[in-house]
Amino acid sequence: MGYFEKMLATPSVERDTSKTSQGVSNVDIGFIGLGAMGSAIATNLVNTSGHAITVWNRTAAKAESLVAVGAKLAKTPKEAGAGKSIVFSMLADDSALHAALSGDDGLLAGLPKGALHVSLSTIAVATADQVAALHHERGQRYVSAPVFGRPDAAAAGRLFIAAAGAAPDLDEAEPVLAAIGQKVFRIGDKPSAANLVKLCGNFAILAAIETMAEAMALAEKGGVAKAKLLEVLTGTLFDAPVYRTYGRILVEERFTPAGFKAPLGLKDMRLVGEAADKSRVAMPLLSLVRDHLLETIAKEGEDIDWTGIGKTVARNAGI
């Protein structure tokens, strides 16, 4: 029995937002997790929101650039949450969230009653349900708000955010979310619904990458440049961010440094599979893209971007 299970032995509207933090001015915000995405988001908040930001990261050195521009450094997640009315977390996976929440130095121990934890992480639906219950038991509040976008979009405050939780909690979180994203989608009052939407979205992104990689391999073997194919696709029926952004990466073969590492994509596809199994939904394309991720990691290493499946597709096509 895992940590969350032990702790729980007893058991949509689309909305535009403006780039403002009005309504939560002079708030001392906690921020936990300074990986590529978390660091970009926290830096944007420090530079543009006007809020006081207290940050924590397992490797404290990653916080140095933020401290240099005015952030406070917490020694533990507990300290990052102490006295705060709202704390954000952006952690790599379910186990990292578990580590930041648990123990005497964890966020659960430090967050005051009535305070709000907003998780920006891509985690399992079941984990989100468990975290929501743990906060509820302690009189704390919880919102899931996973994000769509790569680190450059995070740094520019141009993320898309799927958010779910009680309406008053979303109202409180949304002004800060508006500072990091260009649009917030309210999914519903159950936090884990936002995580399900995020997993569906990441599956659709990888499926689009696979589709473009296969199409580009066919075009290239037939004597048509990948760039020309992408020009036609994005100039006709496929003029969408997912095709423009990821298509350009595939054309230029910019697989390192990774904006989103392939092992994280593999983790997300595993979570998609778990959700599909629970709901008895057959997803044959999921098996294909997951296998291509595994093959890519095995042959290219763990530091390659998830678009690196394009190398696998091309290699299998004899290119």
N, C-alpha and C positions, 0 to 999 in steps of 0.2 A: 504494500500500500504506500503510495507516494505522499509527499508533504501535504498537497491540497486535499487529498482524500482523508488524511488523518485529521486535518483541521475541520473537515466537513463531515465527520462521522454521522452527524444528524443533518440531515440534509440542508409611408415615407413621403417626406416632403423635400423637394429640391429648393434650396434657398440661396440667393446671392448675398454676399457680404461685402462690406466696404473695408478698406485697409485702415482700420482705426482700432484703437484700444480703449475707446471711450466707454466709461462705465466700470472699468476696473483699474483706473489710474492709481499710481502709487501703491500697487499691490506687490508684496514680496513673494515672488514665485519660486518654487522649488523645481529643479530640472535634473532628472536622473538618466544617465546614459549618454555618453559622448563619442559614439562611433561616428562613421561618416555622416549619417543622416542627423543624429542627435546633435553633433557639434555644429552642423550647418544651421539647424533650427534654433539652437540656443544662441548662436552668434547673431542671427537675425533678430532675435528677441532683445538681446542686450543692446544692439545698435539702433533699433528702430522703435521699440515699444515704449520706452520710458520707464519700464518696470525695474524694480530691484530683482536680480536673479541670483539665486543660490544654486550652485551646481554640484553634482557628485558623479564621479566615474570610478570604476574599479581601478583603472590606471590613472592616478592623479595627474600625471604629467600631461595628459591630453587636455586638461583644463587650463593650462598655463596661458594660452592665447586669450581665453575668455576672462581670466582673472586680470590680465593686462589691460582689458578694456572695461573693467568695472564689475565683473561678476564676483560673488563671494564663493569660496571653496568650502564645501562641507566634507568632513572626514568620513561620514557614514551616511547611508540613506536615511537613517533615523534623524540625523542632524539636518539633512536637506529638507525633511518634512516638518521639523519642529517649529511650531508657531505659525505655520503657513495655512492660508485658507485654500490654496490650490497648488497642486504639484503635478508636473508633467513627467512622463517617462517615455523614453525611446530606447528600447532594449532589443537585442538581436533575436531572442527566441524565448520560449516558455521557461527554460531553465534559468536564463539570466533574470527574467522577471521574478521567478521564485526566489532566487538568491537575494535580490534587492528588497523583496517584501519581508522575508522571514528572519527569525532570530531576534536577539536583544537589540541589535543595531539596524534592524530592518525598518522599512517605511511604515509597516503596520504598527510598529511600536512607537513611532515618532509622530505620525499624522494625528492632529487633534480631532476630537469628536466634532462632527459636522463639516469637516474639511473635505475637499474634493480631490480625488486622484483621477487624472486624465491620462489614459494609456494610449500612446500613439503607435504602439508596436503591432506587428503582424503576428498574432498568436492563435492558438487553437480556439475554436468555438467553446469547447468544454472548459478550457482554462479561463476564458473570459467569464464564464458563468461562475466558476469557483472563486475567482478573484472578487467578483461583485458580491458574492455571499460573504466572503471574509471581511470585506469592508463594512457590509451591512451589520454583521455581528458586533462590530466595534463602534457602531454609530457614525461611521464614515460614509462618504458617497463616492460613486465610481461611474466614470464615463469611458467607453471605448471610442477612440477617434483615430483609427489607422489612416495612413496617408498614401496618396498616389503621387509619385514624382521621384526624380533622382536627386542626388545631392546638390546639383546646380540649381534646380528649382527650389529646393529647400532654402538655400542661401539667399535666393531672390524673393522669398516669401510667396512663391507661386505654386504651392502644393494644392492638390485637391484632397478634401478630407471627408471621410464617411464617419459620421458621429451618431452614437446612440446612447440613450440613457434617459432618466427622468427629465421631463421638460424644464423644470427650474434649474437642474444641473447643466443642461445644454445651454440655457440662457446665460448662465454664469461663465461657462467655458468659451462660448462663441466669440466674444470680443478678442480674446487672446488667440483663438484659432484663426480669426480673421487677420491677425498680424502675421501669421505664418503661411496662410493659404489664400488662394484666389476665389475659392468657393467651398462652402460647407454644405454637405448633403445630410439632412436629418433623416435617419433610417427608421427610428422608432424608439420605444421606451426601454427595450431590452438591450443592454450594452453589447452582448455577443452578436446581435444581428449585424452590427457594423463590421465585426471580424469576419462573418460569413461573406458579406459583400466584398471585403478586401480580398479574401481568398479566391472568390469567383473572378474578381478583376485580375489578380495576378496570373491565374490560369489562362484567362483570355489574352493577356499580354504575351505570355510565353507561346500560346498557340499561334498568335500573329507573327511572332519571331520565327517560329517553325515554318509557317506558311511562306513567309518572305524568303527564308533561307532556301527552301525547296524550289520556289519559283526562280530565284536568282541562279541556283545551280543549273536548272534547266536552260535558262536564257544564256548563261555563260558557255555551256557546252554546245549550244546552238549558234554561237558566234555573236551574241548580243551582250554588250557590256552591262554589268549589274547597275551601274549608275543610270544608264539609259532606261532600263526597265523601271527603276524607282521613279525616274522623272515622269514616265507615263502613268504609273500607278498613282502617284500623289498629285498628278495633274488632271486626273479623271475621277474615278469613283472612290479612291482610297486616300483622299486628302484629309487625313486625321493625324493627331499628334503621335499615336502609337506607330503609324507607318512612317511618318516623317522622321521621328526621333530614332527609332530602332532601325529603320531602313538605312539611314545614313551611317549608323554604326556598323551595320553589316557590310555596306558598300566599302567603307574605309577600313574595315577590319580592325576597329579600335576596341579590341577585346581586353587590353590591359593599358593603364591601370583600371581595375574594375570599378564601375559606378555601383553595381549590385553584384556581389560575388555569386558564382554559380552554386556553392554549397547553401547559401541562403535561399536561392530559388528552389533548390532541391528540398530544403526544409519546408518551404511553403507548399510545394506539390505534395509532400507527405501529409501535410495538414488538410489539403484539399481532399486527398484520398480518404482520410479519416472521416471527414464530414460526409463524403459521398457514400462511404460504407454505412455510416449510421442512418442516412436517409434512403439507403437502397437505390442509389442513382448510378447507373452504368455510365462510365466516362472513358471510353476506349482511347480517345485522343490523349488523355492524361497519362496513360501507360507509355505512349510513344514519347512524349516530351520529357517525361521523367527518365526514361531509359537513355535518351540523348544527353540529358544533363549528366547522368552517371558516367556515360562513355566519355563525355567531354572532360569531366573532372579527372577521370582515370588517366587520360592521355595528355591533358594540358596542365594539370595541377589545380590547386584549390584557389588560386588568386585570379583566375580568369573570370571575366564578366559572364553573366548568364546568356548573353547574346553569342557567346562562344560556341553555342550549339551550331552556329553557322559553319564553323570549321569542321565539325563532325559531319554535317550534312554534305558539305562540299567534298570532304575526303571520301565519304561513302559513294559519292557520285563519280569518283575518279579524278577529281580536280586537285 
